């Protein structure tokens, strides 16, 4: 997993910010703290830990690729 992002915990949420590895553009998402822990500490699959996100949003946590970056690489939305 990539680790080139910053995270800020505020209450029961985590805001994750970084740059897409393809476009270089900033990406920021806020997720529940428990979901963040499920993924990074408890090693749950992204689709299970971040079920509240779209597949394209989850891809950022998996590979560092934003939805826009995915479209540039493959010409379609992450499904």
Number of C-alpha atoms within 10 A of each C-alpha: 8 10 9 11 15 12 14 11 13 11 8 10 15 20 16 17 16 18 18 21 16 14 15 12 12 12 17 15 14 16 17 18 15 16 21 23 14 17 18 15 10 12 11 15 14 21 15 12 21 21 12 13 16 13 16 18 20 22 18 23 21 14 13 22 23 26 22 17 20 19 14 13 12 9 10 11 13 16 6
